[in-house]
């Protein structure tokens, strides 16, 4: 398929690799805050410490990448002057502004050992904002006109949420070895890994099967290579997380899960960029939506037939409105008799006229 003069219909996004890295770091921060809050409530100090520090480091990286993409730090500040619920970028700025300080207070309390109660409250507050932080970037991509992002709007939030859990599990498995976690402490990280991987793979599988032509960029080119590598690393990481019991195996599994989550974000980003370069990915989904909304020729004929009376119905209606031939003859005969009576009456003498 060719567009006018062979040019692209859509412009390729000007975003650089800062953005997929931003997508990954935001999900890592969100998942780590959730893992740290759960570890805090269940008495797992090493896993809590790893989660809180990872959440702070990841959200700091995320804020840096966003500001670097914006070009000037003042632009991030300016976005906080308004609250626009219909703008994913506006809501994302406020989500970052709410999550960052809470994660910072929780991490500071963890490092200094001061105000443990305040640290718990801040950690729970960060965990409360975490689901929005993990998924708003998916809405940000799907809200664009880029075909392979826009068409995948039902699946991307689930893929990003699953990736956030998987990457947090990877960081938890890696950090548990660093902070000397006991063998029983890493159980939640393993469960996070299984849940996150299942959610992410199910969402991406549905995306491939549902999107049709708009899903092709996820399977071809650099995006396809990145996503296939991500699936291989995911399988390795999950196998090590479930079967491995040594710290070394857990740490390697964590690295594999982190790398898999990062490659997934970069693969999704590359698929969207690729879909803007071929007019087919823009035009074909639009035609399919129009065809689904427009009635077929057979449906249109049936609709018109239902609204229009048949020939027999029309004849019956006309017959009901028009008198029959016998009725017409009777009426003519009655009229003639009346005329004859009137003529006889006129011819009678005046004293014989009827009263």
Wavefront OBJ file of the C-alpha trace (Angstrom):
o trace
v 0.000 0.000 0.000
v 1.257 3.472 -0.934
v 0.182 6.852 0.356
v 0.157 10.069 -1.649
v 3.589 10.630 -3.188
v 4.862 7.598 -1.226
v 5.165 9.629 1.972
v 4.375 8.578 5.532
v 0.858 9.316 6.751
v 2.039 9.802 10.335
v 5.206 11.405 11.560
v 7.616 9.148 13.405
v 7.732 9.959 17.138
v 10.612 12.244 18.031
v 11.099 10.473 21.363
v 14.559 9.030 21.894
v 15.613 6.036 23.964
v 15.047 8.122 27.087
v 11.359 7.250 26.848
v 11.512 3.413 26.850
v 14.046 3.660 29.684
v 11.596 5.960 31.458
v 8.822 3.399 30.935
v 10.987 0.684 32.477
v 12.224 2.700 35.465
v 8.717 3.894 36.332
v 7.400 0.348 36.377
v 10.373 -0.833 38.441
v 9.764 1.928 41.002
v 6.071 1.091 41.277
v 6.565 -2.651 41.645
v 9.372 -2.198 44.175
v 7.203 0.076 46.335
v 4.480 -2.577 46.377
v 6.972 -5.305 47.240
v 8.540 -3.181 49.992
v 5.155 -2.387 51.549
v 4.225 -6.066 51.609
v 7.591 -6.977 53.101
v 7.159 -4.288 55.766
v 3.741 -5.586 56.785
v 4.919 -9.211 56.934
v 8.197 -8.677 58.772
v 10.790 -9.145 56.015
v 13.369 -6.402 56.702
v 15.922 -7.309 54.032
v 13.300 -7.444 51.274
v 11.752 -4.214 52.579
v 15.116 -2.458 52.511
v 15.830 -3.639 48.985
v 12.376 -2.569 47.767
v 12.480 0.889 49.319
v 15.939 1.725 48.014
v 15.114 0.353 44.565
v 11.882 2.377 44.441
v 13.717 5.596 45.287
v 16.525 4.967 42.818
v 14.127 3.999 40.029
v 11.761 6.943 40.506
v 14.735 9.294 40.626
v 15.974 7.833 37.357
v 12.492 8.096 35.896
v 12.211 11.783 36.825
v 15.641 12.496 35.352
v 14.772 10.762 32.071
v 11.484 12.624 31.779
v 13.103 16.002 32.444
v 15.914 15.181 30.022
v 13.362 14.398 27.320
v 11.459 17.614 28.041
v 14.690 19.555 27.562
v 14.437 21.917 30.535
v 13.643 21.166 34.201
v 11.250 24.117 34.305
v 8.907 22.319 31.904
v 8.242 19.591 34.462
v 7.477 22.256 37.033
v 5.154 24.044 34.610
v 3.129 20.859 34.074
v 2.286 20.884 37.793
v 0.539 24.238 37.482
v -2.583 22.566 36.076
v -4.462 19.323 36.650
v -5.911 17.941 33.433
v -7.532 14.509 33.894
v -7.852 14.014 30.135
v -4.086 14.359 29.632
v -1.970 11.291 30.504
v 1.137 13.489 30.644
v -0.477 15.879 33.124
v -1.712 13.062 35.340
v 1.634 11.283 35.067
v 3.453 14.375 36.279
v 1.225 14.513 39.344
v 1.633 10.784 39.948
v 5.414 11.199 39.910
v 5.149 14.242 42.166
v 3.106 12.222 44.688
v 5.143 9.028 44.505
v 8.634 10.545 44.630
v 8.488 12.269 48.051
v 6.765 9.264 49.646
v 9.419 6.904 48.296
v 12.157 9.297 49.453
v 10.810 9.474 53.029
v 10.471 5.677 53.226
v 14.013 5.155 51.914
v 15.462 7.811 54.258
v 13.794 6.152 57.247
v 15.165 2.799 56.109
v 18.733 4.054 55.797
v 18.848 6.171 58.964
v 16.641 4.020 61.151
v 14.823 7.176 62.305
v 11.022 7.572 62.415
v 10.170 4.007 61.506
v 6.451 4.755 61.870
v 6.672 7.651 59.429
v 8.667 5.436 57.082
v 5.919 2.822 57.159
v 3.225 5.426 56.419
v 5.298 6.854 53.567
v 5.968 3.381 52.179
v 2.276 2.522 52.230
v 1.460 5.859 50.574
v 3.956 5.122 47.801
v 2.424 1.657 47.381
v -1.012 3.257 47.055
v 0.182 5.405 44.143
v 2.212 2.571 42.605
v -0.535 0.999 40.416
v -1.133 4.345 38.717
v 2.607 4.873 38.225
v 2.969 1.409 36.702
v 0.154 1.797 34.159
v -0.203 5.469 33.245
v 2.691 5.199 30.792
v 0.700 2.587 28.864
v -2.167 5.080 28.608
v 0.344 7.710 27.505
v 1.414 5.544 24.553
v -2.094 4.378 23.646
v -3.379 7.966 23.631
v -1.220 8.777 20.599
v -2.074 8.215 16.934
v 0.729 5.636 16.552
v -1.152 2.581 15.172
v 0.535 -0.246 17.080
v 0.206 1.651 20.369
v -3.257 3.067 19.870
v -4.805 -0.205 18.711
v -3.304 -2.022 21.734
v -4.948 0.235 24.338
v -6.802 -2.641 26.116
v -3.676 -4.778 26.554
v -0.852 -2.303 27.216
v -1.840 -1.418 30.821
v -1.882 -5.103 31.775
v 1.437 -5.714 30.025
v 3.017 -2.767 31.825
v 1.565 -3.770 35.195
v 2.867 -7.310 34.766
v 6.263 -5.999 33.722
v 6.371 -3.781 36.801
v 5.771 -6.763 39.078
v 8.311 -8.913 37.246
v 11.031 -6.264 37.331
v 10.386 -5.590 41.018
v 10.680 -9.310 41.671
v 13.991 -9.328 39.829
v 15.290 -6.426 41.882
v 14.033 -8.103 45.055
v 15.806 -11.373 44.250
v 18.992 -9.489 43.460
v 18.762 -7.253 46.516
v 17.935 -10.107 48.862
v 21.384 -11.537 48.289
v 23.032 -8.147 48.739
v 21.278 -7.427 52.045
v 21.572 -10.964 53.368
v 17.923 -11.972 53.332
v 16.978 -15.211 55.014
v 15.771 -18.073 52.863
v 12.120 -17.480 53.778
v 12.150 -13.777 52.979
v 12.249 -14.019 49.197
v 8.971 -15.937 48.849
v 6.948 -12.781 47.976
v 9.501 -11.869 45.285
v 9.060 -15.278 43.677
v 5.284 -14.897 43.742
v 5.627 -11.421 42.248
v 7.711 -12.925 39.464
v 5.147 -15.595 38.619
v 2.200 -13.187 38.759
v 3.918 -10.467 36.771
v 5.229 -12.768 34.074
v 1.844 -14.459 33.652
v 0.089 -11.104 33.350
v 2.610 -9.671 30.909
v 2.771 -12.727 28.654
v -1.027 -13.089 28.579
v -1.464 -9.427 27.614
v 1.174 -9.599 24.884
v -0.266 -12.859 23.566
v -3.725 -11.325 23.309
v -2.211 -8.261 21.669
v -0.608 -10.401 18.953
v -3.799 -12.346 18.231
v -6.292 -9.452 18.387
v -4.556 -6.608 16.585
v -4.271 -8.258 13.184
v -2.228 -6.176 10.765
v -1.437 -3.534 13.413
v 0.225 -6.246 15.500
v 2.762 -7.161 12.826
v 5.400 -4.633 14.019
v 5.555 -6.502 17.350
v 6.743 -9.613 15.520
v 9.094 -8.208 12.886
v 12.214 -6.095 12.737
v 14.043 -4.862 15.820
v 10.861 -4.960 17.927
v 10.351 -8.644 17.179
v 13.969 -9.437 18.067
v 13.747 -7.503 21.336
v 10.498 -9.181 22.369
v 11.754 -12.656 21.518
v 14.887 -12.046 23.590
v 12.666 -10.772 26.389
v 10.608 -13.970 26.360
v 13.756 -16.101 26.534
v 15.116 -14.113 29.488
v 11.714 -14.230 31.170
v 11.622 -18.021 30.978
v 15.160 -18.206 32.365
v 14.401 -15.794 35.182
v 11.189 -17.506 36.249
v 12.794 -20.932 36.188
v 15.661 -19.721 38.358
v 13.329 -17.879 40.736
v 11.115 -20.914 41.273
v 13.662 -23.721 41.221
v 16.831 -22.037 42.474
v 17.481 -21.766 46.193
v 21.033 -20.442 46.336
v 21.758 -16.724 46.490
v 23.757 -16.858 43.286
v 20.921 -18.466 41.324
v 18.406 -16.001 42.798
v 20.641 -13.078 41.876
v 21.083 -14.330 38.289
v 17.336 -14.891 38.025
v 16.780 -11.338 39.205
v 19.133 -9.964 36.562
v 17.329 -11.983 33.868
v 13.919 -10.689 34.961
v 15.154 -7.084 35.040
v 16.686 -7.411 31.588
v 13.526 -9.063 30.224
v 11.316 -6.256 31.512
v 13.603 -3.613 30.032
v 13.696 -5.375 26.642
v 9.887 -5.590 26.633
v 9.592 -1.829 27.059
v 12.147 -1.179 24.335
v 10.423 -3.706 22.059
v 7.004 -2.092 22.503
v 8.545 1.301 21.839
v 10.281 0.057 18.685
v 7.062 -1.542 17.412
v 5.208 1.752 17.677
v 7.942 3.676 15.875
v 7.999 1.062 13.107
v 4.222 1.188 12.633
v 4.323 4.887 11.695
v 6.609 4.219 8.736
v 4.212 1.999 6.758
v 0.857 3.517 5.659
v -0.735 0.074 5.771
v -0.729 0.034 9.570
v -2.678 3.298 9.585
v -5.144 2.743 6.733
v -6.107 -0.927 7.135
v -7.324 -0.670 10.780
v -9.337 2.437 9.868
v -11.042 0.625 6.996
v -11.781 -2.353 9.231
v -13.436 -0.092 11.823
v -15.538 1.599 9.127
v -16.584 -1.755 7.697
v -17.599 -2.958 11.158
v -19.717 0.158 11.748
v -21.347 0.240 8.272
v -24.175 -2.219 7.484
v -23.608 -4.745 4.709
v -25.610 -4.707 1.464
v -27.807 -7.614 2.606
v -28.506 -5.935 5.953
v -29.428 -2.730 4.171
v -31.829 -4.541 1.853
v -33.486 -6.291 4.789
v -33.814 -2.998 6.647
v -35.441 -1.299 3.649
v -37.727 -4.291 3.069
v -38.867 -4.147 6.688
v -39.669 -0.453 6.363
v -41.398 -0.705 2.902
v -44.785 -2.462 2.554
v -44.993 -5.451 0.224
v -47.086 -5.441 -2.985
v -49.888 -7.496 -1.359
v -49.988 -5.166 1.657
v -50.180 -2.186 -0.667
v -53.065 -3.706 -2.664
v -54.971 -4.501 0.543
v -54.440 -0.975 1.804
v -55.703 0.548 -1.438
v -58.653 -1.852 -1.526
v -59.635 -0.840 2.000
v -59.574 2.826 1.021
v -61.374 2.394 -2.386
v -65.036 1.234 -2.717
v -65.749 -2.029 -4.577
v -67.492 -2.181 -7.994
v -70.798 -3.419 -6.452
v -70.787 -0.593 -3.937
v -70.140 1.842 -6.754
v -73.089 0.479 -8.822
v -75.415 0.637 -5.819
v -74.407 4.233 -5.201
v -75.047 5.160 -8.863
v -78.411 3.419 -8.843
v -79.462 5.209 -5.665
v -78.453 8.502 -7.204
v -80.541 7.868 -10.335
v -83.626 6.987 -8.315
v -83.253 10.190 -6.330
v -82.999 12.246 -9.531
v -86.154 10.568 -10.916
v -88.097 11.317 -7.728
v -86.994 14.939 -7.847
v -88.131 15.288 -11.473
v -91.577 13.817 -10.751
v -91.994 16.105 -7.808
v -91.273 19.203 -9.912
v -93.891 18.177 -12.572
v -96.808 17.869 -10.090
v -99.298 20.790 -9.715
v -98.658 23.042 -6.721
v -101.642 21.653 -4.699
v -100.270 18.101 -5.214
v -96.743 18.895 -4.090
v -95.707 16.847 -1.077
v -95.764 18.756 2.183
l 1 2 3 4 5 6 7 8 9 10 11 12 13 14 15 16 17 18 19 20 21 22 23 24 25 26 27 28 29 30 31 32 33 34 35 36 37 38 39 40 41 42 43 44 45 46 47 48 49 50 51 52 53 54 55 56 57 58 59 60 61 62 63 64 65 66 67 68 69 70 71 72 73 74 75 76 77 78 79 80 81 82 83 84 85 86 87 88 89 90 91 92 93 94 95 96 97 98 99 100 101 102 103 104 105 106 107 108 109 110 111 112 113 114 115 116 117 118 119 120 121 122 123 124 125 126 127 128 129 130 131 132 133 134 135 136 137 138 139 140 141 142 143 144 145 146 147 148 149 150 151 152 153 154 155 156 157 158 159 160 161 162 163 164 165 166 167 168 169 170 171 172 173 174 175 176 177 178 179 180 181 182 183 184 185 186 187 188 189 190 191 192 193 194 195 196 197 198 199 200 201 202 203 204 205 206 207 208 209 210 211 212 213 214 215 216 217 218 219 220 221 222 223 224 225 226 227 228 229 230 231 232 233 234 235 236 237 238 239 240 241 242 243 244 245 246 247 248 249 250 251 252 253 254 255 256 257 258 259 260 261 262 263 264 265 266 267 268 269 270 271 272 273 274 275 276 277 278 279 280 281 282 283 284 285 286 287 288 289 290 291 292 293 294 295 296 297 298 299 300 301 302 303 304 305 306 307 308 309 310 311 312 313 314 315 316 317 318 319 320 321 322 323 324 325 326 327 328 329 330 331 332 333 334 335 336 337 338 339 340 341 342 343 344 345 346 347 348 349 350 351 352 353 354 355
